[in-house]
Amino acid sequence: MILFDFAKRAYQAAFSPPTPAKRDDAIRIGLLGASTIAPIALITPAKSHPEVIVVAVAARDRERARQYAKKYNIPIVHDTYQDILNDPSIDAIYIALPNALHYEWALRSIQAGKHVLLEKPSCSNAEEALRLFKHPLVTRPNAPVLLEAFHYQFHPAWQTFLSLVHKVPWDGAVEHVHSQQHLPKGYLSRDDIRFQYSLSGGCLMDLATYPLSCVRQVLGRGEHLRPVEVRHRPLPPAPDGTVAEPQIDVGISATYVTDSGKSAKIEGDLASAGEYPFLPASLSKALPRFKWPMTEATLAEATIEERDDGLHHYVQRKVTLWNHLIPTIYHRIDVCDKHTLRREGEIITTWNETKYVKAYSWPKGDVRSNTYQEWWTTWRCQLEEFVNRIKGRAGSGVWIDGDESIAQMEAIDETYDQAGLMPRPTSAYQV
């Protein structure tokens, strides 16, 4: 039964989502860029949403845009990005351009009166993020909707994980958070845009921005992460010994502390390799390595009982979410409560109580479970809330506002500064 459920979710999510009839007031979305992420992030999710139609695409190369449109059944091909914005039939824009172009084209889209679903990271640096999300056109009443696409946050698995961390039956606060995400070596080519500083590349500007977002989510908005140790792995030299992109981080790890004494650690790698102890080191380092995306929160030990005989009962919770990025296919939340009995500071006994939780939709009885489906991907959940916000509906209550996007970019800049790397370059586009 478990295998059948897995196969059904995977098939519906990736290959055959239901395709309801589109409503007359469906939101018509145009794509800036013929990106590799759009099919999974928007085009496929849109098929199952009765209020969304992907109607147009533009790319730097019109022929590439034409072939892309043919492959994904997109009816309109525009010559330029600006032509997409000038099209009065288009309501919203999806931006999956290189990071260096996010600020300019998000702002141009807002100026054109279009709603914007903006791939993460929202901008190249905190200065751009502040300009964008505090722009009068964005903050005015009835402004177009602008959403940074941290899709994982919209899935019930992530929200269930947060509730298991923060809603405990005793007074236990988060003490430490660890999050990691890796791509195996060889997945990206050396000339990938992620390895180009001028395009605002780098691991922290791509894959590692997820772990940073995750630990910030767990610690909460009131906590400012101060990086205390940051290590990065640069691009290896070219065969001739030159290093073309000295500001690029291929892999990065960072530890943080907050003013309240909490701590966090992130790990990200765009070319993860090695750690095969049964092989020679030279061979091990050449082989790709796979690691599950993971976020783990450790709570401070709390007292739950003080008995008259001097025996004190303590508990400490650790919650781990495996595969927060693609939870629809598979995920697991491990909740481990470590119990300790002490008398006059001496440990009498300890034991663990562990349970495993999964959340493919909202709990039964929750009104949101009437809408959300178990096969929905994180991107489909995100699209649901993007549409709800445009339509003025309450939705699930999950949202990423401008202040959060600004704070994320500030954390990225501070981490790069601690690593001895420069923030990504600011766009010359001015309003």
C-alpha positions as CSV (number, residue, x, y, z in Angstrom):
1,M,0.0,0.0,0.0
2,I,2.8,2.4,0.9
3,L,4.5,1.6,-2.5
4,F,1.3,2.2,-4.3
5,D,0.7,5.5,-2.6
6,F,4.2,6.6,-3.5
7,A,3.8,5.6,-7.1
8,K,0.4,7.4,-7.4
9,R,1.8,10.6,-5.9
10,A,4.8,10.6,-8.1
11,Y,2.9,9.9,-11.2
12,Q,0.2,12.5,-10.7
13,A,2.8,15.1,-9.6
14,A,5.3,14.7,-12.4
15,F,3.5,13.1,-15.3
16,S,-0.3,13.2,-15.2
17,P,-1.8,15.9,-13.0
18,P,-5.5,16.3,-13.3
19,T,-6.4,19.0,-15.9
20,P,-9.6,20.7,-14.9
21,A,-11.3,23.2,-17.3
22,K,-9.8,26.7,-17.0
23,R,-12.1,29.4,-15.6
24,D,-12.9,32.5,-17.6
25,D,-11.1,34.6,-15.0
26,A,-8.0,32.4,-15.0
27,I,-4.7,34.2,-14.3
28,R,-2.6,34.4,-17.5
29,I,1.1,34.0,-16.8
30,G,4.0,34.9,-19.1
31,L,7.5,33.4,-18.6
32,L,10.6,35.5,-18.8
33,G,13.3,33.1,-19.9
34,A,13.0,29.5,-21.3
35,S,14.3,28.1,-18.1
36,T,14.9,24.5,-17.0
37,I,13.1,25.1,-13.7
38,A,9.8,26.5,-15.1
39,P,8.4,23.1,-16.1
40,I,8.6,21.7,-12.6
41,A,8.0,25.0,-10.8
42,L,5.1,26.4,-12.8
43,I,4.2,24.8,-16.1
44,T,3.2,21.4,-14.7
45,P,1.6,22.8,-11.5
46,A,-0.5,25.2,-13.7
47,K,-2.0,22.3,-15.5
48,S,-3.9,21.2,-12.4
49,H,-5.0,24.7,-11.4
50,P,-8.3,25.9,-12.9
51,E,-7.3,29.5,-12.4
52,V,-3.9,29.5,-14.1
53,I,-2.8,29.4,-17.7
54,V,0.8,29.7,-18.9
55,V,0.2,31.7,-22.1
56,A,3.5,33.2,-23.3
57,V,7.3,32.9,-23.2
58,A,10.2,35.1,-24.3
59,A,13.9,34.3,-24.3
60,R,17.1,36.0,-25.5
61,D,17.1,33.6,-28.5
62,R,13.6,33.6,-30.1
63,E,14.2,30.3,-31.8
64,R,14.9,28.7,-28.4
65,A,11.7,30.3,-27.1
66,R,9.8,29.0,-30.0
67,Q,11.0,25.4,-29.5
68,Y,10.3,25.7,-25.7
69,A,6.8,26.9,-26.4
70,K,6.2,24.0,-28.8
71,K,7.5,21.5,-26.2
72,Y,5.3,22.8,-23.4
73,N,2.2,23.9,-25.4
74,I,2.6,27.6,-24.7
75,P,0.6,29.5,-27.3
76,I,2.4,32.8,-27.5
77,V,6.1,33.5,-28.2
78,H,7.2,37.1,-27.8
79,D,10.4,38.6,-29.2
80,T,11.6,40.3,-26.0
81,Y,11.0,40.3,-22.3
82,Q,9.6,43.8,-22.6
83,D,7.1,42.5,-25.1
84,I,5.8,40.1,-22.5
85,L,5.3,43.0,-20.1
86,N,3.6,45.1,-22.8
87,D,1.1,42.4,-23.5
88,P,-2.2,43.6,-22.0
89,S,-3.6,40.0,-22.0
90,I,-0.9,38.8,-19.5
91,D,-1.7,39.2,-15.7
92,A,1.4,37.8,-14.1
93,I,5.0,37.2,-14.7
94,Y,7.2,34.3,-13.7
95,I,10.9,35.3,-13.5
96,A,13.5,32.5,-13.6
97,L,16.3,34.5,-15.2
98,P,19.9,34.5,-13.9
99,N,20.0,36.1,-10.5
100,A,21.7,39.3,-11.7
101,L,18.5,40.1,-13.7
102,H,15.9,39.5,-11.0
103,Y,15.8,43.0,-9.6
104,E,15.5,44.8,-12.9
105,W,12.8,42.6,-14.4
106,A,10.8,42.2,-11.2
107,L,10.7,46.0,-11.0
108,R,9.9,46.4,-14.7
109,S,7.1,43.8,-14.2
110,I,5.6,45.7,-11.3
111,Q,5.8,49.0,-13.2
112,A,3.8,47.3,-16.0
113,G,1.2,46.4,-13.4
114,K,1.9,42.6,-13.5
115,H,1.9,40.3,-10.5
116,V,5.3,38.6,-10.0
117,L,6.4,35.1,-9.0
118,L,10.1,35.7,-8.5
119,E,12.6,32.8,-8.3
120,K,14.9,32.8,-5.3
121,P,17.1,34.5,-4.4
122,S,15.0,37.6,-5.0
123,C,17.9,39.9,-5.9
124,S,21.7,40.0,-6.1
125,N,22.2,41.6,-2.7
126,A,20.4,43.3,0.2
127,E,20.6,46.8,-1.3
128,E,18.6,45.6,-4.3
129,A,16.1,43.7,-2.1
130,L,15.5,46.8,0.0
131,R,14.9,48.9,-3.2
132,L,12.6,46.3,-4.7
133,F,10.4,45.3,-1.8
134,K,10.2,48.9,-0.3
135,H,9.5,50.5,-3.7
136,P,6.3,52.6,-3.6
137,L,4.9,50.6,-6.5
138,V,5.2,47.5,-4.4
139,T,4.0,48.9,-1.0
140,R,1.1,51.0,-2.2
141,P,-2.5,49.8,-1.6
142,N,-3.7,47.3,-4.1
143,A,-0.1,46.8,-5.5
144,P,0.6,43.8,-7.7
145,V,1.5,40.7,-5.8
146,L,5.2,40.0,-5.5
147,L,6.3,36.7,-4.1
148,E,9.8,35.2,-3.7
149,A,9.5,31.6,-4.6
150,F,10.7,29.7,-1.6
151,H,8.3,26.9,-2.5
152,Y,9.2,24.5,0.3
153,Q,7.6,26.7,2.9
154,F,4.1,26.2,1.4
155,H,4.0,22.5,1.7
156,P,2.2,21.0,4.8
157,A,5.2,18.8,5.6
158,W,7.3,22.0,6.3
159,Q,4.5,23.6,8.3
160,T,4.0,20.4,10.3
161,F,7.7,20.3,11.0
162,L,7.5,23.8,12.4
163,S,4.5,23.0,14.5
164,L,6.4,20.0,16.0
165,V,9.3,22.3,16.9
166,H,7.3,25.2,18.3
167,K,4.2,23.7,19.7
168,V,5.4,21.4,22.4
169,P,3.5,20.5,25.6
170,W,6.2,22.0,27.7
171,D,8.3,25.2,27.7
172,G,11.0,24.3,25.3
173,A,12.7,26.9,23.1
174,V,14.9,26.1,20.0
175,E,18.5,25.9,20.9
176,H,20.2,24.9,17.6
177,V,19.3,24.4,14.0
178,H,21.2,22.6,11.3
179,S,20.2,22.4,7.6
180,Q,22.0,21.0,4.5
181,Q,21.5,20.6,0.8
182,H,23.8,19.1,-1.8
183,L,24.1,18.4,-5.5
184,P,26.4,15.6,-6.6
185,K,29.5,16.4,-8.5
186,G,29.0,16.4,-12.2
187,Y,25.4,17.5,-12.1
188,L,26.4,21.1,-13.2
189,S,28.9,21.9,-15.9
190,R,31.8,24.2,-15.2
191,D,30.3,26.9,-17.4
192,D,27.0,26.9,-15.6
193,I,25.6,30.4,-14.8
194,R,25.8,29.4,-11.1
195,F,29.6,29.7,-11.3
196,Q,29.6,33.2,-12.8
197,Y,30.0,36.2,-10.4
198,S,28.7,38.7,-13.0
199,L,25.4,36.8,-13.0
200,S,25.3,36.7,-9.2
201,G,26.2,33.1,-9.0
202,G,27.6,31.0,-6.1
203,C,26.3,28.2,-3.9
204,L,24.9,30.6,-1.3
205,M,23.0,32.3,-4.1
206,D,21.5,29.0,-5.3
207,L,21.4,25.7,-3.4
208,A,22.7,26.9,0.0
209,T,20.1,29.7,0.1
210,Y,17.6,27.0,1.0
211,P,19.4,25.8,4.2
212,L,19.9,29.5,5.2
213,S,16.2,30.1,4.7
214,C,15.3,27.0,6.6
215,V,17.3,27.8,9.7
216,R,15.9,31.4,9.7
217,Q,12.4,30.0,9.5
218,V,13.0,27.7,12.5
219,L,14.6,30.4,14.6
220,G,12.0,33.0,13.8
221,R,11.9,36.5,12.5
222,G,13.0,38.0,15.8
223,E,16.4,36.4,15.6
224,H,19.3,38.0,13.7
225,L,21.9,35.4,12.5
226,R,25.4,36.6,13.0
227,P,27.9,34.5,11.0
228,V,30.9,33.5,13.2
229,E,32.6,31.0,11.0
230,V,32.2,30.6,7.2
231,R,34.2,28.2,5.0
232,H,33.8,28.0,1.2
233,R,35.3,25.9,-1.5
234,P,36.2,27.9,-4.6
235,L,36.2,26.8,-8.2
236,P,39.2,24.7,-9.0
237,P,41.8,26.2,-11.3
238,A,41.5,25.7,-15.0
239,P,44.0,23.4,-16.7
240,D,46.3,26.4,-17.4
241,G,46.2,27.2,-13.7
242,T,44.1,30.4,-13.9
243,V,41.1,31.0,-11.6
244,A,38.5,32.8,-13.6
245,E,35.9,33.3,-10.9
246,P,37.7,33.9,-7.5
247,Q,34.5,35.2,-5.9
248,I,32.5,32.1,-6.5
249,D,31.7,29.5,-3.8
250,V,31.1,26.0,-5.1
251,G,30.5,24.7,-1.6
252,I,29.9,26.6,1.6
253,S,29.3,25.9,5.3
254,A,28.6,28.5,8.0
255,T,27.8,28.7,11.7
256,Y,25.8,31.4,13.2
257,V,24.8,32.7,16.6
258,T,21.9,35.0,17.6
259,D,21.7,37.7,20.3
260,S,19.6,35.4,22.4
261,G,22.3,32.7,22.4
262,K,20.9,30.3,19.8
263,S,23.0,28.8,17.1
264,A,22.7,27.5,13.6
265,K,24.7,25.7,11.0
266,I,24.2,25.4,7.2
267,E,25.9,23.3,4.5
268,G,25.5,23.6,0.8
269,D,27.4,22.2,-2.1
270,L,26.9,22.4,-5.9
271,A,29.4,19.6,-6.6
272,S,29.4,17.3,-3.6
273,A,31.9,14.4,-3.7
274,G,33.9,12.0,-1.6
275,E,33.4,10.5,1.8
276,Y,33.8,6.9,0.7
277,P,36.1,5.5,3.4
278,F,36.5,2.1,1.7
279,L,38.1,3.7,-1.3
280,P,41.5,5.5,-1.7
281,A,41.2,9.2,-1.0
282,S,42.2,10.2,-4.6
283,L,39.4,8.1,-6.0
284,S,36.9,9.0,-3.3
285,K,37.2,12.7,-4.0
286,A,36.5,12.2,-7.7
287,L,33.2,10.4,-7.1
288,P,29.8,12.2,-6.7
289,R,28.2,12.1,-3.3
290,F,24.5,12.1,-2.5
291,K,23.0,13.5,0.7
292,W,19.4,14.0,1.6
293,P,18.1,17.5,2.1
294,M,17.7,17.8,5.8
295,T,16.7,20.3,8.5
296,E,17.1,19.5,12.2
297,A,16.0,21.6,15.2
298,T,17.2,20.8,18.8
299,L,15.3,22.3,21.7
300,A,16.7,23.2,25.0
301,E,16.1,20.7,27.8
302,A,13.0,21.5,29.9
303,T,11.7,20.4,33.3
304,I,8.3,18.7,33.1
305,E,8.0,17.4,36.6
306,E,9.5,18.0,40.1
307,R,8.6,15.3,42.6
308,D,8.5,15.6,46.4
309,D,11.2,12.9,46.7
310,G,13.7,15.2,44.8
311,L,13.4,13.4,41.6
312,H,13.3,15.8,38.6
313,H,12.0,14.8,35.1
314,Y,13.5,16.5,32.1
315,V,12.9,16.2,28.4
316,Q,14.8,17.5,25.3
317,R,13.2,17.3,21.9
318,K,15.0,17.0,18.5
319,V,13.0,17.2,15.3
320,T,14.4,16.3,11.9
321,L,12.8,16.7,8.5
322,W,14.2,14.7,5.7
323,N,13.7,15.9,2.1
324,H,11.9,19.2,2.7
325,L,12.6,20.1,-1.0
326,I,10.5,17.3,-2.6
327,P,8.4,16.0,0.2
328,T,5.6,14.8,-2.2
329,I,7.8,11.9,-3.4
330,Y,9.0,11.0,0.1
331,H,9.7,12.8,3.4
332,R,9.9,11.9,7.0
333,I,9.8,13.9,10.2
334,D,11.6,12.3,13.1
335,V,10.5,13.5,16.6
336,C,12.8,12.3,19.3
337,D,12.1,13.2,22.9
338,K,15.0,12.3,25.3
339,H,13.8,11.9,28.8
340,T,16.1,12.1,31.8
341,L,15.5,11.6,35.5
342,R,17.8,13.3,37.9
343,R,18.1,13.6,41.7
344,E,20.4,16.3,43.1
345,G,22.0,16.7,39.6
346,E,22.8,13.0,39.3
347,I,21.3,11.1,36.3
348,I,19.2,8.2,37.5
349,T,18.0,7.0,34.1
350,T,17.3,8.1,30.5
351,W,15.1,6.9,27.7
352,N,14.1,8.1,24.2
353,E,10.6,8.3,22.8
354,T,10.6,8.6,19.0
355,K,7.8,8.9,16.5
356,Y,7.8,9.3,12.8
357,V,5.4,11.8,11.1
358,K,4.4,12.4,7.5
359,A,2.3,15.2,6.2
360,Y,1.4,15.0,2.5
361,S,-1.6,17.3,3.2
362,W,-3.1,19.2,6.1
363,P,-4.6,17.1,9.0
364,K,-8.1,15.6,8.6
365,G,-10.6,18.1,9.8
366,D,-8.5,21.1,8.8
367,V,-10.5,23.1,6.2
368,R,-7.3,23.3,4.1
369,S,-7.3,19.6,3.6
370,N,-10.5,20.0,1.5
371,T,-8.4,21.8,-1.2
372,Y,-4.9,20.5,-0.9
373,Q,-4.1,17.1,-2.4
374,E,-1.5,14.6,-1.3
375,W,0.2,14.6,-4.7
376,W,0.7,18.3,-4.7
377,T,4.3,19.3,-5.0
378,T,5.8,22.2,-3.0
379,W,5.5,24.3,-6.2
380,R,1.8,23.4,-6.6
381,C,1.2,24.5,-3.0
382,Q,3.0,27.7,-3.7
383,L,1.0,28.4,-6.9
384,E,-2.2,27.8,-4.9
385,E,-1.3,30.6,-2.4
386,F,0.0,32.9,-5.2
387,V,-3.4,32.7,-6.8
388,N,-5.2,33.1,-3.5
389,R,-3.3,36.3,-2.8
390,I,-4.0,37.7,-6.2
391,K,-7.7,36.8,-5.9
392,G,-7.9,38.3,-2.4
393,R,-8.6,34.9,-0.6
394,A,-7.4,33.9,2.8
395,G,-5.7,30.7,1.6
396,S,-3.5,28.6,3.9
397,G,-2.0,31.5,5.8
398,V,1.5,30.7,4.6
399,W,3.2,33.6,2.9
400,I,6.6,35.2,2.3
401,D,6.5,38.9,2.6
402,G,8.9,41.6,1.5
403,D,10.5,42.0,5.0
404,E,11.4,38.3,5.0
405,S,12.9,38.5,1.5
406,I,15.0,41.5,2.5
407,A,16.2,39.8,5.7
408,Q,17.2,36.7,3.7
409,M,19.4,38.8,1.4
410,E,20.9,40.6,4.3
411,A,21.9,37.2,5.8
412,I,23.4,36.2,2.5
413,D,25.5,39.4,2.3
414,E,26.7,39.0,5.9
415,T,27.7,35.4,5.3
416,Y,29.7,36.3,2.2
417,D,31.4,39.1,4.1
418,Q,32.4,36.7,6.8
419,A,33.8,34.3,4.2
420,G,35.9,37.1,2.7
421,L,33.8,37.1,-0.5
422,M,32.1,40.1,-2.1
423,P,28.4,40.5,-2.2
424,R,27.0,39.9,-5.7
425,P,27.1,43.0,-8.0
426,T,24.3,45.6,-7.9
427,S,22.2,46.1,-11.1
428,A,22.7,49.4,-13.0
429,Y,18.9,49.6,-13.5
430,Q,17.4,52.7,-11.9
431,V,13.9,54.0,-11.7
